[in-house]
Amino acid sequence: MVQLGPLRQEWRTLLDDEFQQSYLSELSLFLRSETAAGKEIYPAESEYFASLNATPPDAVKVVVLGQDPYHGPGQAHGLSFSIKDGGPPPPSLRNIFRELVTDVGIAPPERADLTEWAAQGVLLLNNVLTVERGLAGSHQGKGWETFTDAVVRAVNQGGHPVVFMLWGNHAQTKGAAIDRSRHCILQASHPSPLSARRGFFGCKHFTKANAFLRAHQRDEVEWSLSS
């Protein structure tokens, strides 16, 4: 079986077929060869599956789909949009916080580490789970997209209704196969500075997500973050 860092057993069981596929063997070989060549890969290997390890499949309430990890040092730790150790939020996360404050009516978060969301059932999943330092999108097309498609399928087929927050065309394409009769699909433009004003601001996805969870007898997400 392919080894790509630690992964909790519940997800490994659900995704067992993927770990038998050649594309993951090729991805593992690629990552090891890049590391051997002296290239710096983010996040650390122990955090490739951090989003899955933080949120077991039966606990998933909300899925937030990102693109690929932050490519600056000391930022990526395996959760989409989240910054390691609560460092300063980059522009997209600042816009997420801006909408959060407006929508939920809480004080602006002081930390950019979203681990507290993950612990409550928010699966912070990137489409591509690794990146080379300083080169955004450098690991696209290497196999991660196929794996994360399988993760989305597993959540879609799970036993609980889930909210999918699909921000931007890329995330919306990835979520095209989600069963809309069972799950809640919330779509808006991406929160990046280039597009946030074209539908992300004012989307009220955080309160809409909790309303859906309430209606389906699932615990709401406490969106505020501790200081």
Secondary structure by P-SEA (a helix, b strand, c coil): ccccccccaaaaaaaccccccaaaaaaaaaaaaaaaacccccccccccaaaaaacccccccbbbbbccccccccccccccccccccccccaaaaaaaaaaaaaccccccccccaaaaaaacccccccccccccccccccccccaaaaaaaaaaaaaaccbbbbbbcccaaaaaaacccccccbbbbbbcccccccccccccccaaaaaaaaaaaaaccccccccccc
